[in-house]
Amino acid sequence: QVQLVESGGGLVESGGSLTLSCEASIMMASLYTMGWYRQAAGQQRELVAAVTSLAGTNYGDSVKGRFTVSRDYAKNTLTLQMNNLNHEETDIYYCDAHRVTDGREYDYWGQGTQVTVSS
C-alpha cells in the first residue's frame, strides 16, 4: 500500500522556523521525484521544493535562500527546513512522490500538514 506520511507542521511566529518530514512507503521510492507543495484555501497548489531521483533540487522562487530540502534515499524520507517564515506562508503543506516510466505516470500525495505562521 502506497503511503506518504507528513509530520512537523504546527504554529510558529513570523520569522521563525519549522521542519517538515515525509516518510514514503513506496516500492522503489528512490526512483521517484519527491517534493513539497503548499496550498492555501481557494488557491492552486504550488511547488515549494523537490528532489529528483538523481538528487537534483528545485525550489519555488519565493523560498529560495530560506528553505532547504533534503532526502534520505535509504530511509525514503524527505525533509524541508523552513526558515524566516512569514504569515503569507500559512498553508497546508503536502508531500508528493512522482514518477513517469514506460509511458505511465505515478503520482502519490500525503494527507497534508498544516503550517500556521502568526503575524
Secondary structure, 3 states (H helix, E strand, C coil): CCEEEEECCEEEECCCCEEEEEEEECCCHHHCEEEEEEECCCCCCEEEEEECCCCCEEECHHHCCCEEEEEECCCCEEEEEECCCCHHHCEEEEEEEEEEECCEEEEEECCCEEEEEEC
